[in-house]
Amino acid sequence: FCTELAPKLDQLQVLNLSNNFLNQLPCEMSYLVSLRELRIDNNQITFISNEQLSLMPLSLTTLSLAGNHLKFIPEAISRLTALE
């Protein structure tokens, strides 16, 4: 994301970043306060920190990370209580 653009995306509800060779979650996630569905499948993410998960909006119902190389899921995922 462009840092200038991210604050203007506060109404975004669905974001698909699959198949983009990402190696980490974008730090601008904290701006996406209305996000309900985040798909980051088939990238090159190997690690997600508790801090990165703490930036995720509590409204998130879908978080798809299939096809990445995660070794573990941080315990901060438990704060995302709306996940289905």
Solvent accessible surface area in square Angstrom, and as a share of the most:
residue,aa,sasa,rsa
1,F,86,0.36
2,C,72,0.43
3,T,90,0.52
4,E,139,0.62
5,L,87,0.43
6,A,0,0.00
7,P,65,0.41
8,K,155,0.66
9,L,41,0.20
10,D,58,0.30
11,Q,136,0.60
12,L,53,0.26
13,Q,97,0.43
14,V,86,0.49
15,L,23,0.12
16,N,93,0.48
17,L,32,0.16
18,S,21,0.13
19,N,102,0.52
20,N,76,0.39
21,F,158,0.66
22,L,48,0.24
23,N,105,0.54
24,Q,107,0.48
25,L,3,0.02
26,P,22,0.14
27,C,98,0.59
28,E,18,0.08
29,M,2,0.01
30,S,51,0.33
31,Y,87,0.33
32,L,1,0.01
33,V,92,0.53
34,S,31,0.20
35,L,0,0.00
36,R,112,0.41
37,E,45,0.20
38,L,0,0.00
39,R,80,0.29
40,I,0,0.00
41,D,23,0.12
42,N,82,0.42
43,N,6,0.03
44,Q,87,0.39
45,I,0,0.00
46,T,69,0.40
47,F,111,0.46
48,I,3,0.02
49,S,27,0.18
50,N,75,0.38
51,E,126,0.57
52,Q,38,0.17
53,L,2,0.01
54,S,51,0.33
55,L,63,0.32
56,M,2,0.01
57,P,15,0.10
58,L,105,0.52
59,S,36,0.24
60,L,0,0.00
61,T,20,0.11
62,T,35,0.20
63,L,31,0.15
64,S,21,0.14
65,L,26,0.13
66,A,66,0.51
67,G,46,0.45
68,N,21,0.11
69,H,112,0.50
70,L,43,0.22
71,K,167,0.71
72,F,115,0.48
73,I,88,0.44
74,P,5,0.03
75,E,143,0.64
76,A,18,0.14
77,I,50,0.25
78,S,88,0.56
79,R,83,0.30
80,L,5,0.02
81,T,121,0.70
82,A,41,0.32
83,L,53,0.26
84,E,182,0.82
